[in-house]
């Protein structure tokens, strides 16, 4: 699905926006269509109901902006050992098989449904991550014949790094993603 499509935009919007669109489509169809077509026209609002339910499902575990800031600051103050344990637990919570890697640019190898992804969290405290780092990770991913790779950083990714990531099998996880990982990882450690 295109990131610019109406459905993609509604998935990112609060869940209730889709329900408002559904209601508007149903009301307009009911008011403007001839009696023979009203039911069919009103059923045209059904996809918006589905999108609203999907958005609500995704947003059920979303954390607030204040909590993101709090977790981001907590991550900045952590040592590597504690941070890596939280990341590892969060990945397991998401259903991945996680293996720690002792050397190279990656810290973890995760696998799910037969697809291997290499995860680099070494630069989680870096102020910025440039295109050179992304290229290095992509080269290592290719040499390891992994499906994709992920780079985790609390800092900013350069525009060149973002552009390269957009056209490559790499995912860049920033502060909000790290906060969610920490939230999920802490939940599984406490539980």
WOLINDA-V368225 format. One record per residue. N is the residue number from 1. PHI is phi in whole degrees, 0 to 359 (NA if undefined). PSI is psi as a letter, one per 40 degrees, with the letter a starting at -180 (* if undefined). BURIAL is b if it has 9 or more other ideal C-beta (glycine too) atoms within 8 Angstrom, else e. Layout:
n=N phi=PHI psi=PSI burial=BURIAL
n=N phi=PHI psi=PSI burial=BURIAL
//
This chain:
n=1 phi=NA psi=h burial=e
n=2 phi=293 psi=h burial=e
n=3 phi=296 psi=d burial=e
n=4 phi=264 psi=e burial=e
n=5 phi=289 psi=i burial=e
n=6 phi=300 psi=d burial=e
n=7 phi=294 psi=d burial=b
n=8 phi=296 psi=d burial=b
n=9 phi=296 psi=d burial=b
n=10 phi=291 psi=d burial=b
n=11 phi=294 psi=d burial=b
n=12 phi=277 psi=d burial=e
n=13 phi=282 psi=i burial=b
n=14 phi=304 psi=i burial=e
n=15 phi=303 psi=d burial=b
n=16 phi=290 psi=e burial=e
n=17 phi=297 psi=d burial=b
n=18 phi=297 psi=d burial=b
n=19 phi=292 psi=d burial=b
n=20 phi=295 psi=d burial=e
n=21 phi=297 psi=d burial=b
n=22 phi=301 psi=d burial=b
n=23 phi=298 psi=d burial=b
n=24 phi=296 psi=d burial=e
n=25 phi=298 psi=d burial=b
n=26 phi=295 psi=d burial=b
n=27 phi=293 psi=d burial=e
n=28 phi=295 psi=d burial=e
n=29 phi=297 psi=d burial=b
n=30 phi=293 psi=d burial=b
n=31 phi=274 psi=d burial=e
n=32 phi=255 psi=d burial=e
n=33 phi=276 psi=i burial=b
n=34 phi=297 psi=i burial=e
n=35 phi=307 psi=d burial=e
n=36 phi=293 psi=d burial=e
n=37 phi=248 psi=e burial=b
n=38 phi=301 psi=d burial=b
n=39 phi=298 psi=d burial=e
n=40 phi=297 psi=d burial=e
n=41 phi=296 psi=d burial=b
n=42 phi=291 psi=d burial=b
n=43 phi=292 psi=e burial=e
n=44 phi=296 psi=e burial=b
n=45 phi=278 psi=e burial=b
n=46 phi=304 psi=d burial=e
n=47 phi=303 psi=d burial=e
n=48 phi=289 psi=d burial=b
n=49 phi=296 psi=d burial=b
n=50 phi=298 psi=d burial=e
n=51 phi=298 psi=d burial=b
n=52 phi=298 psi=d burial=b
n=53 phi=293 psi=d burial=b
n=54 phi=297 psi=d burial=b
n=55 phi=296 psi=d burial=b
n=56 phi=297 psi=d burial=b
n=57 phi=297 psi=d burial=e
n=58 phi=293 psi=d burial=e
n=59 phi=275 psi=e burial=b
n=60 phi=298 psi=d burial=e
n=61 phi=253 psi=e burial=e
n=62 phi=292 psi=i burial=e
n=63 phi=254 psi=i burial=b
n=64 phi=288 psi=i burial=e
n=65 phi=298 psi=d burial=e
n=66 phi=296 psi=d burial=e
n=67 phi=292 psi=d burial=b
n=68 phi=299 psi=d burial=b
n=69 phi=299 psi=d burial=e
n=70 phi=298 psi=d burial=e
n=71 phi=291 psi=d burial=b
n=72 phi=296 psi=d burial=b
n=73 phi=296 psi=d burial=e
n=74 phi=297 psi=d burial=b
n=75 phi=296 psi=d burial=b
n=76 phi=298 psi=d burial=e
n=77 phi=271 psi=e burial=e
n=78 phi=279 psi=i burial=b
n=79 phi=276 psi=i burial=e
n=80 phi=302 psi=d burial=e
n=81 phi=302 psi=d burial=e
n=82 phi=294 psi=d burial=e
n=83 phi=298 psi=d burial=b
n=84 phi=294 psi=d burial=b
n=85 phi=295 psi=d burial=b
n=86 phi=297 psi=d burial=b
n=87 phi=298 psi=d burial=b
n=88 phi=300 psi=d burial=b
n=89 phi=294 psi=d burial=b
n=90 phi=296 psi=d burial=b
n=91 phi=294 psi=d burial=b
n=92 phi=297 psi=d burial=b
n=93 phi=300 psi=d burial=b
n=94 phi=277 psi=e burial=e
n=95 phi=94 psi=e burial=e
n=96 phi=271 psi=i burial=b
n=97 phi=274 psi=h burial=e
n=98 phi=244 psi=h burial=b
n=99 phi=236 psi=h burial=e
n=100 phi=280 psi=i burial=e
n=101 phi=251 psi=h burial=b
n=102 phi=276 psi=d burial=e
n=103 phi=218 psi=i burial=e
n=104 phi=92 psi=a burial=e
n=105 phi=282 psi=e burial=e
n=106 phi=252 psi=i burial=b
n=107 phi=258 psi=d burial=b
n=108 phi=224 psi=i burial=b
n=109 phi=245 psi=h burial=b
n=110 phi=243 psi=i burial=b
n=111 phi=222 psi=h burial=b
n=112 phi=207 psi=h burial=b
n=113 phi=55 psi=f burial=e
n=114 phi=78 psi=e burial=e
n=115 phi=256 psi=h burial=e
n=116 phi=262 psi=h burial=b
n=117 phi=236 psi=h burial=b
n=118 phi=261 psi=h burial=b
n=119 phi=241 psi=h burial=b
n=120 phi=250 psi=h burial=b
n=121 phi=239 psi=e burial=b
n=122 phi=302 psi=d burial=e
n=123 phi=260 psi=f burial=b
n=124 phi=295 psi=d burial=b
n=125 phi=260 psi=e burial=e
n=126 phi=297 psi=i burial=b
n=127 phi=291 psi=d burial=e
n=128 phi=210 psi=i burial=e
n=129 phi=237 psi=h burial=b
n=130 phi=262 psi=i burial=b
n=131 phi=294 psi=d burial=b
n=132 phi=298 psi=d burial=e
n=133 phi=297 psi=d burial=b
n=134 phi=296 psi=d burial=b
n=135 phi=299 psi=d burial=b
n=136 phi=301 psi=d burial=b
n=137 phi=293 psi=d burial=b
n=138 phi=295 psi=d burial=b
n=139 phi=297 psi=d burial=e
n=140 phi=294 psi=d burial=b
n=141 phi=300 psi=d burial=b
n=142 phi=295 psi=d burial=e
n=143 phi=292 psi=d burial=e
n=144 phi=273 psi=e burial=b
n=145 phi=55 psi=f burial=e
n=146 phi=274 psi=i burial=b
n=147 phi=293 psi=d burial=e
n=148 phi=205 psi=a burial=b
n=149 phi=215 psi=i burial=b
n=150 phi=225 psi=h burial=b
n=151 phi=241 psi=h burial=b
n=152 phi=250 psi=h burial=b
n=153 phi=206 psi=h burial=b
n=154 phi=280 psi=e burial=b
n=155 phi=276 psi=a burial=b
n=156 phi=270 psi=i burial=e
n=157 phi=267 psi=h burial=b
n=158 phi=295 psi=i burial=b
n=159 phi=299 psi=d burial=e
n=160 phi=297 psi=d burial=e
n=161 phi=294 psi=d burial=b
n=162 phi=297 psi=d burial=b
n=163 phi=297 psi=d burial=b
n=164 phi=295 psi=d burial=b
n=165 phi=296 psi=d burial=b
n=166 phi=297 psi=d burial=e
n=167 phi=252 psi=e burial=e
n=168 phi=229 psi=i burial=e
n=169 phi=278 psi=f burial=e
n=170 phi=225 psi=i burial=b
n=171 phi=246 psi=h burial=e
n=172 phi=256 psi=h burial=b
n=173 phi=253 psi=h burial=b
n=174 phi=260 psi=a burial=b
n=175 phi=306 psi=d burial=e
n=176 phi=296 psi=d burial=e
n=177 phi=293 psi=d burial=b
n=178 phi=295 psi=d burial=b
n=179 phi=300 psi=d burial=b
n=180 phi=295 psi=d burial=b
n=181 phi=300 psi=d burial=b
n=182 phi=296 psi=d burial=b
n=183 phi=299 psi=d burial=b
n=184 phi=293 psi=d burial=b
n=185 phi=295 psi=d burial=b
n=186 phi=294 psi=d burial=b
n=187 phi=299 psi=d burial=b
n=188 phi=286 psi=d burial=b
n=189 phi=289 psi=d burial=b
n=190 phi=288 psi=d burial=e
n=191 phi=283 psi=* burial=e
//
